[in-house]
Amino acid sequence: MKPATSTKTRVGRPGACLFFALCAVAHPQSIVGTWQTTFPAATTFPEQRTVVKISTAKDGSLKGMFIPIDRNPDGFPLMSVKFTAPDFSFVLGAVSYQGKMSADGNSIVGTWNGMSAPGVPDTKPLTWVRATPDTEWTYSGPKAPPPMAADADPSFEVATIKPTPPPADGHALWILGRRHFTASNCTAMELIKVAYFVRGRQVVDGPKWINDQKWDVVAETDSDIPGQPSEAQTRVMVRKLLEQRFGLKVHLTQKESTVYAMVMDKPDKPSAKLTKSDEQDKPMMIAGGPPGDDGLQTMQFVHTTMKEFAALMMNMIQTHQIVDETGLEGKYDFKIQVPRSAFQPSPGVEDLPDPAFAQAIQPLGLKFVLKKEPLEMVAVDHLEQPTAN
C-alpha cells in the first residue's frame, strides 16, 4: 500500500502546480491605473503626450479620463471603458480605441480611430504604456488662478460693445466663468438671459429691438480683485454691465405657469447610476458620442448639478420650463442615452415631454411631473441702446 500512496503523492504535486499555473494565466490583469502614449504629429496638431487614467466607479464599472497632459491638467471624461482581458477599448466622443493588453499587463497595442480634420477619418496604430509613480507624466503648464473669494463683488473693468457686423446670422455664443468674458452675435435678450440665468419665456416687456439687434461684447474683470470668478459672479457682472451700458432696469415678479418638475422617483432609494462626483470643485463637463448600432446616443455628464442638468434638458425639451425639485445637492456624474431622432423639436405627447427623454432619465431614478407653480419672471422696465465704448 505504501508504494501506491507514494506514487499518488508524487503525481499529485505536479498536477497541483499545473492547476495553479493555469489559474495564474487565466487570471485577468487589472486595467486600472495610468496609461500614456505620444500621438504623432498630424496636419492639425503637433506631437502631443497623452494620458488615460482608468479607475473603478462606485457601482463597480470602469470609468476614465483622457488628458492631453501638455495642454490640459484635467482632461475629458471617457464615454465608455470596456476591459475583458486582454481586450480593452474606450470611446471619447466621435473617436475610439481598441487594443489588447500584453501578457505582463504593462502595455496595450491597438488602433486609434479618430479624426485628422472635420469629416476626415484617421486610423492609426497606437500603443499605451502603463505608467509608474516614477514614469508618470504630469502637467507643467500655467496653473489656473485660484477661485475668487466667495464674498467678492467684482465688476467688468473694461468692456467693448459693438454691433455684430453683417451677416449677423448663426447662434449666440458666450463664455462664462473666466476673467475675460466674451459674447458674440448676442441680442440684449440673450444677455439678460445670461445675467439672470433664465429662459426667454421668463423675460417680458422691453423694446422691440431686444430680440433683433445683435451685439459682440468683450469684457475684462476688475484687475484689483484676484482669483477666477465663479459662474454666479460672472452673471452678476453681466447684470452690472447691462445696467451701466444699456441702462437696464427690471423688476422681478412671479407668474403661475405649467412646468415639468424633475423629481426623484423613489426619494428614499437613490439610483446607483447617479453618483456623487469625487471632485466637487470641478466645473461641469459634458461629452457626447455618436449613435450606436441601436440608434441611441450616449451623453455623459461630469461634475454636474441637478439645476445645471435641468437647464441643459430645456435645450432639448423647449415646450415647458424644467424645474429641479430633486432635492439633490452638489455635483454628480452620470450618463443618459437618447435616440438621435429625439433631438428634433417635438411638442411631446399629451402635454408631456418626448417619451425618449422621460425614458432617458428613468435609470437615474428621476422622472418628470407636470404641475403648476409660480415661475420667476424678469420684467424689463427700461432698456436703451448701449453707450459708447
KOLSE-13864 format. One line per field, with one value per residue (C-alpha): residue number from 1; x, y, z. Coordinates in Angstrom, 1 decimal, padded with zeros to 4 digits. Each point is the difference from the previous one (the first is absolute). Layout:
BEGIN
nr NUM,... .
px X,... .
py Y,... .
pz Z,... .
//
This chain:
BEGIN
nr 1,2,3,4,5,6,7,8,9,10,11,12,13,14,15,16,17,18,19,20,21,22,23,24,25,26,27,28,29,30,31,32,33,34,35,36,37,38,39,40,41,42,43,44,45,46,47,48,49,50,51,52,53,54,55,56,57,58,59,60,61,62,63,64,65,66,67,68,69,70,71,72,73,74,75,76,77,78,79,80,81,82,83,84,85,86,87,88,89,90,91,92,93,94,95,96,97,98,99,100,101,102,103,104,105,106,107,108,109,110,111,112,113,114,115,116,117,118,119,120,121,122,123,124,125,126,127,128,129,130,131,132,133,134,135,136,137,138,139,140,141,142,143,144,145,146,147,148,149,150,151,152,153,154,155,156,157,158,159,160,161,162,163,164,165,166,167,168,169,170,171,172,173,174,175,176,177,178,179,180,181,182,183,184,185,186,187,188,189,190,191,192,193,194,195,196,197,198,199,200,201,202,203,204,205,206,207,208,209,210,211,212,213,214,215,216,217,218,219,220,221,222,223,224,225,226,227,228,229,230,231,232,233,234,235,236,237,238,239,240,241,242,243,244,245,246,247,248,249,250,251,252,253,254,255,256,257,258,259,260,261,262,263,264,265,266,267,268,269,270,271,272,273,274,275,276,277,278,279,280,281,282,283,284,285,286,287,288,289,290,291,292,293,294,295,296,297,298,299,300,301,302,303,304,305,306,307,308,309,310,311,312,313,314,315,316,317,318,319,320,321,322,323,324,325,326,327,328,329,330,331,332,333,334,335,336,337,338,339,340,341,342,343,344,345,346,347,348,349,350,351,352,353,354,355,356,357,358,359,360,361,362,363,364,365,366,367,368,369,370,371,372,373,374,375,376,377,378,379,380,381,382,383,384,385,386,387,388,389 .
px 000.0,002.9,001.4,-003.5,-000.4,003.4,-000.7,-003.2,001.9,002.6,-002.6,-002.2,002.6,000.7,-003.8,-000.6,002.8,-001.5,-003.4,001.3,002.1,-003.1,-001.9,002.8,-000.1,-003.8,-000.1,-000.7,002.4,-001.4,-000.6,-000.3,002.9,001.7,000.8,001.9,001.0,001.3,-002.2,002.1,-000.2,-002.8,-001.2,-002.3,002.1,003.6,001.4,-001.6,000.3,-003.3,-001.0,-003.0,-000.9,-002.3,-001.8,-002.9,-003.3,-002.1,-002.3,003.0,000.1,003.1,000.4,002.8,001.4,001.8,002.7,002.1,002.5,002.0,-003.1,-002.5,000.5,-003.7,-000.8,-003.3,-002.2,-000.1,-003.4,000.5,002.8,000.0,002.5,-000.2,003.6,001.8,-002.5,-000.2,-002.0,-001.3,-002.1,000.5,-002.6,000.4,003.3,000.9,002.8,000.2,003.0,001.3,002.0,003.4,000.5,001.9,-002.7,002.3,-001.0,-003.0,000.4,-002.9,-001.6,-001.1,-003.0,-000.4,-000.1,003.0,-002.4,-003.7,-001.6,003.4,000.4,003.4,000.9,003.5,001.8,000.5,001.6,-000.6,002.5,-000.9,001.5,001.7,000.3,003.5,-001.0,-003.4,-000.2,-001.4,-001.3,002.6,-001.8,-001.5,-002.3,-003.5,-000.5,-001.6,-003.7,-001.0,-001.1,-003.7,-000.8,001.7,-002.2,001.9,-000.9,001.3,002.9,000.0,-002.8,-000.4,-003.5,-000.4,-002.8,000.6,001.2,-002.2,-001.0,-001.1,-001.2,000.7,-000.3,000.9,003.2,001.3,002.7,-000.6,002.2,003.2,001.7,-000.6,-003.7,-000.9,-003.4,-000.5,-003.1,-002.1,-003.2,-000.8,-002.5,002.8,002.2,-002.9,-000.5,003.7,-000.1,-003.0,000.4,-003.5,-001.7,-001.5,-003.5,000.9,000.9,-002.9,-000.5,002.9,000.4,-000.5,003.7,000.7,-000.3,001.3,003.2,003.1,003.2,003.6,001.3,003.5,000.5,002.8,-000.5,001.2,003.7,000.0,-001.9,002.2,-001.2,-002.3,-003.7,-002.6,-002.8,-002.4,002.5,000.4,-003.8,-000.2,002.7,-002.0,-003.0,002.0,001.2,-003.6,-000.9,003.0,000.1,-003.6,-001.7,-001.8,-002.6,-002.1,-002.3,-000.4,-003.5,-001.6,-002.6,-001.9,001.3,-000.2,003.4,001.7,001.3,003.0,-000.3,001.4,-002.2,000.9,001.5,000.9,001.9,002.3,001.2,003.5,000.4,-000.1,003.3,001.4,003.0,003.3,001.1,-002.7,002.0,000.4,-002.0,-002.7,001.1,-002.0,001.0,-002.2,000.7,-001.3,-003.2,000.6,-001.4,-003.2,-000.4,000.6,002.3,001.8,000.5,002.3,-000.1,002.8,000.0,-003.6,-002.6,-003.6,-000.8,002.5,-001.4,-003.5,001.2,001.7,-003.1,-001.9,002.1,-001.6,-003.4,-001.1,-003.8,000.2,002.2,001.9,000.4,002.4,-001.9,002.2,001.4,003.4,002.8,003.5,001.5,-000.6,001.4,-002.5,-001.0,-003.2,-000.8,-002.4,-001.0,001.6,-003.4,-001.2,002.2,-002.4,-002.5,-003.0,-003.2,-000.2,-002.9,-003.1,001.9,002.9,003.6,001.2,-000.2,003.7,001.2,-002.4,001.5,003.5,-000.1,-001.8,003.2,001.2,-003.0,-001.5,-003.3,-002.0,-003.2,-002.3,-001.2,-000.9,002.2,001.3,002.8,002.3,-000.2,002.3,-002.1,002.0,-001.0,002.7,002.6,001.9,002.6,003.5,002.1,003.2,003.1 .
py 000.0,002.4,000.1,000.7,002.9,001.3,-000.1,002.0,002.6,000.4,000.3,002.3,002.8,000.6,000.0,002.6,002.1,-000.2,001.0,003.1,000.9,-000.2,002.2,002.5,000.2,000.3,002.7,003.3,002.9,003.2,002.9,002.5,002.4,002.7,-000.7,002.4,000.4,002.6,000.8,000.6,003.5,000.5,002.8,001.4,-000.4,-000.5,-003.1,-000.2,-002.1,-001.4,-001.8,-002.2,-000.7,-003.0,-000.5,-001.8,001.8,-000.5,-002.4,-002.2,001.1,001.5,003.7,002.1,003.4,000.9,002.6,001.8,000.6,002.7,002.2,-000.9,-001.4,-001.1,-001.6,-001.4,-002.9,-003.1,-001.0,-003.7,-002.3,-003.7,-002.6,-003.8,-001.2,000.4,002.2,003.7,002.8,003.5,002.6,003.7,002.0,-000.9,-001.8,-003.4,-002.4,-003.8,-002.0,-003.1,000.0,-001.7,-003.1,001.9,002.6,002.9,001.1,000.0,-000.2,001.0,002.5,003.6,001.0,003.7,003.1,001.7,002.9,000.5,-002.9,-001.6,-003.4,-000.7,-003.6,-000.7,-002.6,001.2,-001.6,001.0,-000.7,-000.4,002.8,-000.4,002.7,000.7,000.1,001.6,003.3,003.0,003.4,002.7,002.9,003.1,-000.6,001.3,002.9,-000.9,000.7,003.5,000.6,-001.0,003.4,002.0,002.3,000.4,002.1,000.2,002.5,000.4,-000.9,000.5,-000.3,000.1,-000.9,-003.4,000.6,-001.4,-002.6,-000.4,-003.5,-003.2,-000.8,002.3,-001.0,001.0,-001.2,000.2,-000.6,001.6,003.3,000.8,000.0,-000.2,-000.1,-000.2,000.5,000.7,002.0,001.9,-002.7,-002.6,002.1,000.4,-003.8,-000.4,002.7,-001.5,-003.7,-000.2,-001.2,002.3,-000.8,001.6,003.4,002.3,003.5,002.2,001.7,-001.8,000.0,-002.1,-003.1,001.5,002.0,-002.2,001.0,-001.2,000.5,-000.3,000.8,-000.5,-000.4,002.6,-000.6,001.2,-003.2,-003.1,-003.5,-001.5,001.0,-002.7,-000.4,001.8,002.9,000.3,000.1,002.9,001.8,-000.4,001.4,003.1,000.4,000.1,002.5,002.3,-000.2,-000.9,001.9,-003.2,000.2,-003.0,-001.3,-003.6,-001.5,-003.4,-001.5,-003.2,-002.4,-003.6,-001.6,-003.3,-000.7,-002.4,-002.1,-003.2,-003.0,-001.6,002.7,-002.6,-002.2,002.0,-001.7,-001.4,001.5,003.5,000.2,003.0,001.4,-000.6,003.6,002.5,003.0,-000.9,001.7,-001.9,-002.1,-001.6,-002.6,-001.3,-003.0,-001.1,-002.1,-003.7,-002.9,000.2,003.7,001.2,002.9,000.1,003.3,000.0,002.6,000.6,002.4,001.0,001.4,-000.9,003.6,000.1,-003.3,001.4,003.1,-002.2,-002.1,003.1,000.3,-003.2,000.3,003.5,-000.1,000.5,001.3,-002.9,000.6,-002.0,-001.4,-003.0,001.4,-001.3,002.3,000.2,-001.4,-003.4,-002.3,-001.9,-000.9,000.0,-001.7,001.7,-000.9,002.3,000.7,001.4,003.1,001.3,002.5,-001.9,001.3,-003.0,-002.3,001.1,002.9,-002.2,000.2,-002.2,-003.6,-000.5,002.6,-001.3,-003.5,001.4,001.2,-003.0,-002.0,003.0,-000.4,003.2,000.9,003.0,001.1,002.5,002.6,003.6,002.3,003.6,000.6,002.9,002.7,002.9,002.9,002.6,003.6,001.8,-000.9,002.3,-000.3,-000.5,003.0,000.6,-002.0 .
pz 000.0,000.8,-003.6,-001.4,002.5,-000.8,-003.7,000.5,001.9,-002.7,-002.8,002.0,000.6,-003.7,-000.6,002.7,-001.4,-003.5,001.4,001.7,-003.0,-002.2,002.5,-000.1,-003.8,000.0,002.7,-001.8,000.3,001.5,-002.4,002.9,000.0,-002.1,-003.6,-002.3,-003.6,-002.5,-002.9,-003.1,-001.6,-002.6,-002.2,002.6,003.2,001.1,001.7,003.4,003.1,001.2,003.2,000.6,003.7,000.6,003.3,001.5,000.5,003.2,-001.8,-001.0,-003.7,-001.6,-000.7,-001.4,-000.8,-003.3,000.8,-002.7,002.8,-001.7,-000.5,002.7,003.5,000.4,-003.3,-001.3,001.3,-002.1,-001.2,000.6,001.2,-000.6,001.0,-000.3,000.1,-002.2,-002.0,000.9,-001.6,000.7,-001.7,000.2,-001.9,-003.7,000.4,001.5,000.8,-000.1,001.1,001.8,003.2,000.1,002.1,002.6,000.3,-000.7,-003.6,-002.3,-003.8,-002.2,-002.3,000.4,-002.0,-000.1,-002.2,-001.5,-001.1,000.0,-001.9,-000.8,001.7,001.5,000.9,001.4,002.1,003.6,003.0,003.6,002.8,003.6,002.1,003.4,002.6,-001.3,-003.7,000.1,-002.0,001.7,-001.2,000.2,-001.8,001.6,002.9,000.1,002.4,003.4,000.4,000.8,003.6,000.4,001.5,-002.7,-002.1,-003.3,-003.0,-003.5,-000.1,-003.8,-002.4,-003.7,-001.6,-003.7,-002.4,-001.6,-003.6,-002.7,-000.7,003.6,-000.4,002.1,003.6,002.9,001.9,003.4,002.4,003.7,003.1,-001.3,000.6,-003.7,-000.9,-003.7,-001.7,-003.7,-002.1,003.1,000.3,003.1,000.8,000.0,002.3,002.4,000.0,000.8,002.8,001.8,-001.0,-001.5,-003.2,-002.5,001.2,003.3,-001.5,-000.7,-001.4,-001.4,-003.4,-003.3,-000.8,003.2,-002.3,-003.2,000.4,000.5,001.9,000.5,003.6,001.3,003.7,002.6,003.7,002.6,000.3,003.7,001.0,-000.2,-001.0,-002.6,000.4,000.3,-002.5,002.4,000.5,-003.8,-000.4,002.5,-001.9,-003.3,002.0,001.0,-003.6,-001.2,002.6,-000.7,-003.8,-001.1,002.9,000.9,002.7,000.9,002.8,000.9,000.2,-000.1,-002.3,000.5,-002.7,-001.1,000.5,-000.1,003.5,-000.1,003.1,001.5,-000.7,003.3,002.3,002.6,-002.5,-002.3,-003.2,000.0,-003.5,001.5,001.9,002.0,-001.7,001.7,-000.7,000.9,-001.0,-003.7,-002.7,-001.8,-003.0,-002.7,-002.6,-002.8,-002.2,-003.4,-000.1,000.5,-002.0,002.0,-001.0,003.5,000.7,003.3,001.8,003.0,002.7,002.5,003.0,-000.8,002.4,-000.5,-000.6,-002.9,-001.3,000.0,-001.8,-002.7,-000.4,-000.9,-003.1,-001.2,001.7,-000.9,000.5,003.8,002.7,001.8,003.7,002.2,003.0,000.6,003.3,-001.1,001.0,-001.4,-003.3,-001.6,-002.7,-002.2,-003.5,-002.0,-003.4,-002.4,-003.6,-002.5,-001.4,003.3,-000.5,-002.6,001.5,001.3,001.7,002.2,000.6,002.0,001.4,001.2,-001.3,-002.8,001.5,-001.1,002.6,002.7,-000.6,-000.1,003.6,001.4,000.6,002.1,002.3,-001.4,-001.6,-001.3,001.7,-001.7,002.5,000.5,002.1,000.2,-002.5,000.5,-002.7,-000.9,-001.1,-002.0,001.0,-002.0,-002.6,-002.4,-002.7,001.7,000.8,-002.0,000.9 .
//
